[in-house]
Structures are given as structure tokens and as C-alpha cells.
Amino acid sequence: MKKFPHIATLVFLFSIQLAAQNFYNPGGRSILHLNSAWVLDKGSLTLQSNTSTYYNTVIDTSKANGPVGATFWQKNAVLGLNYAPGKHVEWAISHNLYQDTQIAKGHVSSSVLDLRLKVGNFGGLRNHFRLGFVVNTLFSFGDSPNIPFEPYSSGAVQFGLTGLLSYSTELLIPESGLNIHLNAGFIQHNDSGKKLSNAAADTFLVNSASRELVYGAAIVLPTNRLDLGLEVFGRGFASRPPVTAYSREDYLYLTPFLNYRFTRRLSFKIGMDIRLSKDEDRTDYTNTVIVPLPQALPNYPGWRLRAGFKFYLTKQESRNIRKHYIATEPVERRFDFSKETPETLQDRLVQERRKTEMVEEELERIRFNREKMQERLSELRELLHGNFEPGKKTTETEEIKKPVEGGENTTQKQGN
């Protein structure tokens, strides 16, 4: 393989996504596989690249000339962008730049484009919980979408909806505290009437659209630069595809991972998927034209290595990185404490902006409560005077105007 000196090559080499799964390459302020309910700061643009790698060597002892070994693998590379145009909305697009799956009769590759919309960051002013959801549309390209080691895909357009719940011990910058995330949703495959292979002898069609339930949970323990995380995620079919599909089985994975932040603009994640579900194969190789896999190979890998970079392009990450200094001279000579450093100013600006947002939300709540109280007072006044009519509302202007007019008349009478 040729060596390229440019950083763009690193982006291509460190990417990660399984082709038809909601939980891969979420980007933005999300975890390794799962989405968080938080949204990027308004105007923030991130670029993330990820890779996944799996291989397995199988020894065939049935050959007459002795044991024969063969290595099977699956490799993926994905690049994605996330952008937040507002406080509660985030757009995302990701595309697998490279995918290679080696099976019995050679290499199989496919291409996937995933478009996502996240609506989130909903919760009370001083609530540690945040709610949101993600909708996505996935387009498959290539001649062989039905491949092993990957979640099910028929090559048709897929639609997904996932609900999000996030909790953090910190209100202003939630990533700086212990945080927990829950995801639950479904994937709808538009595969009714499709064949899963290009073979002319394949007579199996998808009778009804396949549907999957997806779910996951994650916990993250942050430190200054290094975050420790653990994810559990899986899926189960509510409507299973036909016996010609390689990936007809439900699965459950456990993923410990690390996230290291080099700067407030660049971070690196690495994790290991470990399958917890049993190794079963529901594909029918006997009565179909599907190429059989060796018995030692599962339809879903027992392990998979994942790694990826994330770049903040327009704004720095809100979360600070504390610097540690070794004093080789008196502290007053090294630092001028009469001046704020740019980093400290940036941290304060971020915190002040978030405090301002909290105050604005509190003011909006107070305005709303004030209007409701004025409506109730108006109804009570009319009820006391016997003029109350159900459904009739008195405007705020009329309520303010009545006491003023009454006050003026009283003054005139006293003057006379």
C-alpha cells in the first residue's frame, strides 16, 4: 500500500461504521456507537472519521492434501459531518469511503450514504436529564448489499427513528460530569418484493418489509483528557428477512472504549466490540444459492476493533482541558495573575453564555406564569361582579386599563 503524507489519509484510514446500523458513526456530541440527547453548540461543525476491523483464520482439515488455512476479514472506513444550525437541531451526513469483506469466493464491497437529523437538548432549566430523537435515511449502493459480518441490508432505502435520553451530573457542560445515555428505536427496511442475490436461480423474495428494533445504553467517566466509557447495544427483528439473508440473527454487543482529547479541537476514540449474544446461523445454505460460510465463522463477528478521530472545525469544544505546570521559577514570574489568559477567558465566555441561556429560559417561564395569573385574576374579577362568561378571555391591556380608568375617575370626584 502506498504511503501518503497528508493528514487527509489519516482521516481515510481511521473511520467506523457498519453499513446498515443506526448506532454507528453518530458524530457531534455523541458516543462511539450511541447518540446523546445533546446537540452541538449553534454554528458548530465537526468532522469525524472511523474504522472497523475484523479478521478470522479458519483451518479446513477435510482436504485430502492436508489442512488448509484461509483468512476472512471485514474492514470499513467512514467519513461524516455534523452541523448545528440552532439550539435544538443538528444535521449529519456520513458515507463509507471503503468497505471490504472477504468471503469464500473473493471480495465483496458496498457503499452506503446516511442522512440524519437530530432534534434534542430538551429538558427543564435545572434538569440533569435531556431528551431528543434522531431520524435517518440510509441509501445503499453497490451490487452486493447482502454480505456477512454486517447488519442486514437489501439494497433498498431504509428509514430509522431513535429516541434519546441523556443524564449528566453537570448542568453547564454535561460532558465534564458523569454521563449516562439510553437509545431505543427501530429501522424500517423498504425491501418488500426484493431478491437478496443477483443469481438467476434465486426464487426467494422478501414477502413483507423487514423491521428491526435497536437499543443501547452507555456510561462515560470523564477525566481531564481521557474519558473511560462502556456501551451495550443490540438489535432484534420484529419482522425477519428471508432465509437468503446472511444477517437474520439478533445480536448484543458490549464495547469498552477510550476517548483521548489532544486539544479542544481534536480527539481520538478507540474501542473493542465484544459479542454477548450466542453464535447462531439462521441462513439456509442448503436450499438456496447463497454462498455458505465455514462453520467456524459466525454471521456477526465475535469481536471487532473500532477507532476514530473527531475534529471541531468552526468552534472549539466547550469542555476545557486543564494544563499542569512544573514550577522551575517563582510562580509570580511565570504568570501574570493580573491578566486573564485566552483559555480562561474562553472558558468564562462559554459558561456565561450557558448561564445567559438558563436565565432567558427562566424569564420566559416567568412571563408565561404571569400571563396565566393575569387571566385567572381577570376571571375572578368578572366572577365577583357577576359578569363572568365561560370561554371569554380579557386581554392584559384591558386588565391594566380598568384600574387606571377607575383611579382617574376617583381622583376627579375627590377634586370636585
C-alpha positions in Angstrom: 0.0 0.0 0.0 1.3 3.5 -0.9 2.1 5.9 1.9 0.6 9.4 1.7 2.0 12.2 3.9 -1.2 14.2 4.1 -3.5 14.3 7.1 -6.4 13.5 4.9 -5.0 10.0 4.5 -5.3 9.5 8.3 -8.9 10.5 8.1 -9.5 7.8 5.5 -7.7 5.2 7.5 -9.4 5.8 10.8 -13.1 5.5 10.2 -16.0 3.2 11.5 -19.5 2.3 10.6 -21.5 -0.8 9.9 -23.4 -0.3 6.8 -27.0 -0.5 7.9 -27.0 0.3 11.5 -28.4 3.4 13.3 -25.8 3.3 16.1 -22.6 3.7 14.1 -20.6 6.9 13.4 -23.1 9.3 15.2 -20.6 12.2 15.4 -21.2 15.5 17.0 -21.5 15.3 20.8 -22.4 11.5 20.7 -20.6 8.4 22.0 -18.7 5.7 20.0 -21.9 3.9 18.8 -24.8 5.6 20.5 -26.3 9.1 20.2 -26.5 11.5 23.0 -29.6 13.8 23.5 -27.2 16.8 23.5 -26.8 18.9 20.4 -23.7 20.8 19.2 -23.5 24.5 20.0 -25.1 26.7 17.4 -22.8 27.1 14.4 -20.5 24.2 15.3 -19.3 21.9 12.5 -17.5 18.6 13.3 -15.7 16.1 11.0 -15.4 12.5 12.2 -13.6 9.6 10.6 -13.8 6.0 11.9 -12.7 2.5 11.0 -13.7 -1.0 12.0 -11.6 -4.2 11.6 -12.3 -7.9 12.0 -10.5 -11.0 10.7 -10.6 -14.7 11.4 -8.4 -17.5 10.2 -10.2 -20.9 9.5 -8.4 -24.2 9.2 -10.0 -26.8 6.9 -9.0 -30.3 7.8 -11.2 -32.1 5.3 -8.8 -31.6 2.4 -7.0 -34.7 1.1 -3.7 -33.0 0.8 -3.8 -31.9 4.5 -5.1 -28.9 6.5 -5.7 -25.7 4.5 -6.0 -22.3 6.2 -7.9 -19.3 4.9 -8.3 -15.8 6.4 -11.6 -14.0 6.3 -11.9 -10.3 7.1 -14.2 -7.3 7.2 -12.9 -3.7 7.0 -14.7 -0.4 6.9 -13.9 3.3 6.6 -16.4 6.1 7.0 -16.3 9.9 7.0 -19.0 12.1 8.4 -20.0 15.8 9.0 -22.3 17.2 11.8 -23.6 20.7 11.9 -25.9 22.5 14.3 -27.8 25.4 12.8 -29.7 26.1 16.0 -30.0 25.2 19.7 -32.1 22.1 19.3 -31.3 20.9 15.7 -28.3 19.0 14.3 -27.8 17.8 10.7 -25.4 14.9 9.8 -24.2 13.1 6.8 -21.8 10.1 6.6 -20.5 7.9 3.8 -18.4 4.8 3.9 -15.4 5.6 1.8 -14.2 2.0 1.9 -15.7 -1.4 2.7 -14.1 -4.7 2.1 -15.5 -8.1 3.1 -13.5 -11.3 2.1 -15.6 -14.5 2.0 -15.3 -17.9 0.3 -15.4 -16.6 -3.4 -13.4 -13.4 -3.1 -14.0 -9.8 -2.1 -17.4 -8.2 -1.6 -17.8 -4.4 -1.3 -20.7 -2.0 -1.0 -21.3 1.7 -0.4 -23.7 3.5 2.0 -24.9 7.1 2.4 -26.6 8.0 5.7 -28.5 11.3 6.2 -29.6 12.1 9.8 -31.5 14.8 11.6 -31.2 15.1 15.4 -33.6 17.1 17.4 -32.6 17.2 21.1 -31.3 19.1 24.1 -34.9 19.3 25.6 -35.2 19.4 29.4 -36.0 21.7 32.3 -33.9 24.6 33.3 -32.2 22.8 36.2 -32.9 19.3 35.0 -30.0 16.9 34.7 -31.8 14.9 32.0 -32.1 15.8 28.3 -34.4 14.3 25.7 -34.2 14.1 21.9 -34.6 11.9 18.9 -32.8 11.0 15.6 -34.4 10.3 12.2 -32.3 9.0 9.4 -32.5 7.8 5.9 -29.9 5.3 4.5 -29.2 4.7 0.9 -27.3 1.6 -0.2 -25.2 1.4 -3.4 -23.3 -1.4 -5.0 -24.2 -4.8 -6.4 -23.9 -6.9 -3.2 -25.6 -5.4 -0.2 -26.3 -8.8 1.4 -23.0 -9.6 2.9 -21.8 -11.4 6.1 -20.4 -9.7 9.2 -22.6 -6.7 8.6 -26.2 -5.8 9.7 -28.9 -6.7 7.3 -29.3 -4.7 4.1 -31.3 -5.5 1.0 -30.0 -2.6 -1.1 -33.3 -0.7 -0.6 -33.8 2.7 1.1 -34.0 2.4 4.9 -35.7 4.7 7.5 -34.8 4.9 11.2 -36.2 6.6 14.3 -34.4 6.5 17.6 -35.4 8.1 20.9 -32.6 9.6 23.1 -32.2 10.1 26.8 -29.1 11.6 28.4 -28.1 12.3 32.0 -25.2 14.2 33.4 -24.1 15.4 36.9 -23.1 18.7 35.4 -25.6 21.3 34.0 -23.5 23.8 32.1 -21.1 21.4 30.3 -22.6 17.9 30.6 -19.6 16.1 29.1 -17.5 17.2 32.1 -19.5 15.2 34.5 -20.5 11.5 34.8 -23.0 10.9 32.0 -25.4 8.1 31.1 -27.2 7.6 27.8 -30.1 5.4 26.6 -31.2 4.9 23.0 -34.2 3.0 21.7 -35.8 2.9 18.2 -36.5 1.0 15.0 -35.3 0.6 11.4 -37.8 0.1 8.6 -36.5 -1.6 5.5 -38.2 -0.9 2.3 -37.4 -4.3 0.9 -40.8 -5.9 0.2 -40.6 -7.9 -3.1 -36.8 -7.7 -3.4 -34.3 -10.6 -4.0 -31.2 -10.6 -1.9 -28.9 -12.0 -4.5 -28.2 -11.5 -8.2 -28.4 -15.2 -9.0 -31.0 -16.1 -11.7 -31.8 -19.3 -9.7 -32.8 -17.3 -6.6 -36.5 -17.6 -6.2 -36.8 -16.2 -2.7 -38.4 -12.8 -2.3 -39.0 -10.6 0.7 -42.7 -11.1 1.4 -43.2 -8.2 3.8 -41.0 -5.3 4.8 -38.3 -6.2 7.4 -38.3 -4.2 10.6 -35.7 -4.1 13.4 -35.7 -2.8 16.9 -32.5 -1.1 18.1 -31.5 -0.3 21.6 -28.4 0.6 23.7 -27.0 2.2 26.9 -23.7 3.8 27.7 -21.9 5.3 30.7 -18.9 7.7 30.5 -16.5 8.6 33.2 -14.6 11.8 32.2 -11.2 13.0 33.3 -9.2 16.0 32.2 -8.1 14.5 28.8 -9.0 10.8 28.9 -12.6 9.5 29.1 -13.5 5.9 30.0 -16.7 4.5 28.6 -18.8 1.4 28.3 -21.6 0.7 25.8 -24.1 -2.1 25.4 -26.1 -2.1 22.2 -28.0 -4.6 20.1 -31.0 -5.2 17.9 -33.8 -7.7 17.4 -36.0 -8.3 14.4 -39.7 -7.5 14.7 -40.1 -8.8 11.1 -37.3 -11.1 10.0 -35.9 -11.1 6.4 -36.0 -14.3 4.3 -33.6 -17.3 4.7 -31.3 -16.0 2.0 -30.2 -13.1 4.2 -26.8 -13.5 5.9 -27.7 -11.3 8.8 -31.1 -12.7 10.1 -29.9 -13.1 13.7 -30.5 -10.8 16.7 -27.3 -9.6 18.4 -26.0 -7.9 21.6 -22.5 -6.3 21.9 -20.5 -4.9 24.8 -18.0 -2.2 24.0 -15.4 -0.7 26.4 -13.8 2.3 24.9 -11.4 5.2 25.5 -11.6 8.8 24.3 -8.5 11.0 24.4 -8.6 14.7 23.7 -5.3 16.1 22.3 -6.8 19.6 22.1 -10.2 21.2 22.3 -10.5 20.6 18.5 -9.1 17.1 18.1 -9.9 13.9 19.9 -9.4 10.1 19.3 -11.6 7.2 20.2 -10.8 3.5 20.3 -13.0 0.6 21.4 -13.5 -3.1 21.1 -16.9 -4.7 20.3 -17.4 -8.0 22.1 -20.4 -10.0 21.1 -22.5 -11.2 24.1 -25.2 -13.0 22.1 -24.8 -16.6 21.2 -23.3 -17.7 17.9 -26.2 -18.9 15.7 -26.7 -19.0 12.0 -30.3 -18.8 10.6 -29.3 -18.5 6.9 -30.3 -21.5 4.7 -27.4 -22.5 2.6 -28.8 -26.0 1.6 -31.8 -25.0 -0.4 -30.7 -21.6 -1.7 -28.0 -20.1 -3.9 -26.3 -18.3 -1.0 -22.6 -19.0 -0.7 -22.1 -20.9 2.5 -19.6 -19.7 5.2 -17.3 -22.1 7.0 -18.8 -23.5 10.2 -16.1 -21.8 12.3 -17.3 -18.3 11.0 -20.3 -16.5 12.6 -22.6 -14.2 10.7 -21.7 -11.5 13.2 -18.0 -11.1 14.4 -17.2 -12.3 17.9 -15.0 -9.2 18.2 -14.3 -6.0 16.2 -11.8 -3.2 16.7 -13.0 0.3 16.3 -11.1 3.6 16.2 -11.8 7.1 15.0 -10.8 10.8 15.1 -13.1 13.8 15.6 -12.3 17.4 14.5 -14.1 20.6 15.7 -13.8 22.8 12.6 -15.6 26.0 13.4 -15.7 26.2 17.2 -13.7 24.6 20.0 -15.3 22.0 22.2 -17.0 23.7 25.1 -15.3 21.5 27.6 -11.9 22.8 28.9 -8.6 21.0 29.1 -6.7 21.9 32.3 -3.0 22.4 31.9 -0.4 21.3 34.5 2.8 23.2 35.0 6.0 22.4 36.8 7.4 25.4 38.6 11.1 25.9 37.9 11.0 29.5 38.9 8.8 31.6 41.2 5.2 31.5 40.2 4.8 35.2 40.1 7.5 35.4 37.4 5.9 32.7 35.3 2.3 34.1 35.4 0.9 37.5 35.5 -2.3 36.9 37.5 -3.5 40.5 36.8 -4.4 39.3 33.3 -6.7 36.6 32.2 -5.2 34.0 29.7 -7.2 33.4 26.5 -8.0 29.9 27.6 -9.5 31.2 30.9 -11.5 33.9 29.0 -12.8 31.3 26.6 -14.0 29.1 29.4 -15.7 32.0 31.1 -17.4 33.1 27.9 -18.7 29.5 27.4 -20.0 29.4 31.0 -21.5 32.9 30.8 -23.3 32.0 27.5 -24.8 28.9 29.1 -25.8 30.9 32.2 -27.4 33.5 29.9 -29.4 30.8 28.2 -30.6 29.5 31.6 -31.7 33.0 32.6 -33.5 33.5 29.3 -35.4 30.3 29.8 -36.3 31.3 33.4 -37.5 34.7 32.2 -39.7 33.0 29.6 -41.2 30.8 32.2 -41.9 33.8 34.5 -43.6 35.6 31.6 -45.8 32.6 30.9 -46.8 32.2 34.5 -47.5 35.9 34.8 -49.9 35.8 31.8 -51.7 32.8 33.3 -52.0 34.6 36.6 -53.5 37.7 34.9 -56.0 35.5 33.1 -57.0 33.9 36.4 -57.3 37.3 38.1 -59.4 38.6 35.3 -61.8 35.6 35.6 -62.1 36.1 39.4 -62.9 39.8 39.0 -65.6 39.1 36.5 -67.0 36.3 38.7 -67.2 38.7 41.6 -69.1 41.3 39.6 -71.4 38.6 38.1 -70.1 39.2 34.5 -68.1 36.0 34.1 -68.8 34.2 30.8 -67.1 30.8 30.3 -64.6 30.8 27.4 -64.3 34.6 27.4 -60.8 36.0 28.0 -59.9 39.5 28.9 -56.7 40.8 27.4 -53.8 42.1 29.5 -54.3 45.6 28.1 -57.9 45.7 29.3 -56.9 44.4 32.8 -54.3 47.1 33.1 -56.6 49.8 31.7 -59.5 49.2 34.1 -57.7 50.1 37.4 -56.2 53.2 35.7 -59.5 54.5 34.5 -61.1 53.8 37.8 -58.3 55.7 39.6 -58.7 58.7 37.3 -62.5 58.9 38.0 -62.0 58.7 41.7 -59.4 61.5 41.6 -61.8 63.7 39.6 -64.7 63.1 42.0 -62.5 63.9 45.0 -61.3 67.1 43.3 -64.9 68.2 42.6 
